[in-house]
């Protein structure tokens, strides 16, 4: 089930990239942030409505702890997705998928600092591998000491996804029901994204124009059913049933799925949506940078940090 969730998350990278190109065609006068909100707001509004229909009787039984956890996860995820989706307009889908995995290394480091414990040699080695992989994938400019906008936004998004994952694995919320916190999480994101969407719109016509595009409606439906309802429901329901080590290894597959699909789906999407989105190729930066980050994630799961009181489950967020 978690491999299936990873497949859905991997699918989201080329789909969102295609939507950003479609928005540039439909709304050339609108900015990139409005394009980002056109991608995230409708899918979470629709996902919330579907969950409300499926869980109509659960709404009245949501506990205070479930409201709290759903609110925190929703806010962390909303911030991360805004940055990640905007960053996808300035970098390749496969690059974004790998850079998002930075949280897998950050989590044990944060826990080590919190509990004043040396995380061990495997964590420090993993950090070096990730830094090298990020520098290669992010095309780090050693002269100006900066990343491109897309890479920088994706790395910042990973910090918020780390907060989401730590909150999901918190012991204080262990008794919460997955379906309920997912509903609250979606509702929070729907409210945040819709409010920002309306505020960023140049005019009312810009809000309505994408709904006249069959391709846009199709992309939104795919993101809603598979990459939102499917992936997050699977994650929240099945991740607690396995160990953190197993979960971490499984989630390393997400960028591999995303990169593989970016090799052939762009051409399909281009024909369907009437956009110019070329298939990605296996460049040396993708192979080397992606391999370094994946190796670091596998290493840190096979040899987890020493003596940390809490071992939250690892997960992904796209």
N, C-alpha and C positions, 0 to 999 in steps of 0.2 A: 504493500500500500504506500509506503514512503518512497519507494522507487517510482511509483506512478505519480506521486506528488511532485517529485523532482522532474519528471518528464514534462508535467504541466508548467512548472516554473521555467524550465528550459525553453519551452515553446513561447513563453511570454516575451523573451528578448527580441527575436525577429519580428513578432507581431507588433510590439510597441514601436520598434524602429520603423516598420512599414507605415504605421498610423501617423508617426511624426512627419514622414514624407508626404502622406496624403493630406495632412492638415496644411502643409506648406502650399499644396496645390489648391485646396478648397478655400483657405483663408490666408492668402499671401500677405495681407496687411497686418495680421495679428502677430503678436510677439511669441517667443518660444514658451514662455510661462503659460500663456493662454492655451497653446497647443498641448502642453503637458496636462493641464487641467481638463481639457477635452478628452484626454485619454483615460484619466483616473476617475473623474466624478461620475460619469454615467454608469460605469461598471459596478461601482460600490453602491450607488443608489439602487440599481437593479438587483444586485446581490442581496441587499438588505430587505427589499420587498419580497423576494423569493423566500428568504429565511423567515420573515414574519408570517408568511402564509403557511410554511411548513411547521413553524413552532408557535402557532397562535396561542396555544395553551400554556407555553413556557414563559411567556413574557411577564405574567403576574407572579411567577415563582422565582424570578432571578433574585439571588441574595445580594446583600451589600458587598460582600467580598467579590462576587462575580461582576458586579457593576464596576468596582474599583479596578480589578484586573483587566476587564474589557476596555475601560477608559484608558488605562496606561498603555496597553498594547496597541490600541487604536491610534493614540497620539504618536507613539514612537514609530509605528508603521507608516502613518500618514506623512511624517517628516521625511522618513527614509525614501518612500516611494516618490514623493515630489522631486527630491534631488536625483534619484536614480532615473526616473522617466525623463527629466529635463536633460540629464547628462547623456542619455541615449541619442539625443539629437546631435551630439558632437563627438561621438565615438562609435566604434563598431559594436554590434550586439555581443560578439564573442568576448571582446575585451571587457565590456561591462559585466558579463557573467562571471568572469574570473576575478575581477577586482572586487566584486561584491563579497567574495569569500574572505575578505580581510577580517571579518568579525570572528571567524573560527580561531584565529590566533589571538585576537584582542581579549576574548573572554577569559582564558586562563591567566593572562597577564593582569587583568583587572582584579580577578579573584586573588591572585598572589599578592598584589598590593594591598587589597582590603584586609587580608589575614596575615600580612607581613611574613610571607613564606616564600622561600626561593622556589620557583616553579620547576627547576631542574634543567639539565643540559638539553633535553629534547625540545623544550619550549624555546630556549634561546637559539638553538639551531634552526628550528622552524621559523622563528622571527627573521633570521638572516635570509632564509630561503624566500620567505614572503617579500621582504624588502627588495631583494634582487628581482623577483618576478614582477612586482608592482612597478619597479623602475623601468623594466623592459617593456611590459605591456602598456604602461602609462606614457611611454615616450618621454621620459623625464629629461628636461633640458638642463644640462649641467652648466651652461653658461648663464642662464637666468634663474636657475634653481627653482623651477616650477613645473607643474603638470599642465596639460591642456585642460580646458574648462570641463569637458565631458569626463575625463579621468578624475579630476579633483572632486567634482560633484558626486561621482560614484563612490569614491573613498569616504567622503563625508557621510553619504547615505549609509554606508556600512556601520558607522558608529551608532546611528539610530536603530539599525536592525539588531545590533548587539544589545541595546537596551530592551528591545522587544523580546529577544530570546531569554535574557536574564529574568525578565518579569514573568515570562511563561514558565520558566523552571523554578520559580520561587516556591519554597516550601510552605509559606504562609497561605498560598492559594491552592494547595494540593487537593483540597476537597471540592474545588469548583468543577462544574460540568462543562465539557468542551463545547457543546452546542450553544450553551447560553453565552459563554464569553466570546464565542465567534460572532454571535448576533450583535452583542454590544460593540465589539470591535468594528464590525462592518458599519454599524449605525454611526459611530463616532467619525469614521473616515468619510462616510457619505455626507455628513453635516459639514465637516471641515472643507472637503473638496468642493462641495456645491457652493458654499459661501464664497470661497476664493474664486471659483469659476465665474460666478456672477459679477464679482468685483473686478475681475481682470478682463471681462468682455468689452470690446470696443463699442458694441451696440447690441440690441436685441437680435438683429438679423444674424450676427456672428454666432450667437448661441444656437440658433435654429438651423443654420446652413448645413452642418455635418449630418443632421438627421435625414437630409434628402439624398445622401449618398449610400447606395446599397452596400458598397465595399466597407464603408465606415461602420455601418450597422452590423455587418458580418464580423468585422474585427472585434467590435465591442461585445458581441454575443460570445465569441470564442474566449475573450479575456474574462468575461463574467462567469461562464459555466465551467471552464476548465482551469484557468489560471487564478481564479478568485474563490468561487464556491468549492470547486473540486480540490484544489491544492491546500487551502487553509483548513478545510474540514478534515481532510486526510491527516494533515500534520497534527492538528489539535487532538484528534481522536486516537491516532495510532502511535505517535511518538512516545507517550508515557509508557507504552507496553514493552519497550526495549531499553537497553542500557544506553547511557550517553555515548559510550565508545562506538557501539553499533550505529547509533543515529548519526554521529559525526562522520563516520566512514561513508554512510549512505548519502549524506548531503554533499559530499565531495563530487558526486556524479552530476549535480545540477549544471555547472558550467560546461561540462563535457557534452551533455544533452544540448545545451544552448548553442555551443559551437558547431556541433554536427548539423543541427537543423539550419543554422545560418549558412551552411554550404550549399543548400538547394532550395529552401523555402523562399528566399527573396525573389527569385525568378518567377515562382508561382504567384506570389503576391503582386508582382509588377504587372503581370498579365491581367490578374483579377481586378486590381485597383487602378490600372492605368498610370502607374508611377515608374520612376527609374530607380530601381533598387537592385544593384548587382549582387550576385552570390559572392559570399566571402571566400577567401582562399587560405590555405594553410601556410601562412608566412612563418618565417623563423621566429619573429617576435611572439606570435601566438603559440607556437609549439614550445619554445623555450620558456617564455614567461608563464604560460599556463601550466607547463609541467612542473616548474618550481613551486608554484602556489599549491597545486594539487599534492605534490610530494610533501610539502610542509603540513597540509591538513591531514594527510594519512599518517604521517609520523607522529603528530601530536595526539591523534586518537589511539594509535597503537601503543604509545608510551605516554600516557596522560600525566599531568603535573602531580608532584608529590604532595600528599597530606593536605589537600584542600578540603575544608569542612563541607563545602557545597559543590556539587557537580551538576550544574544545570544541563538540561538537554540542549543540544545544538539543533538549529533549524535554519531554514532559509526564508527570505521575504522578498518578492518581486511584484 
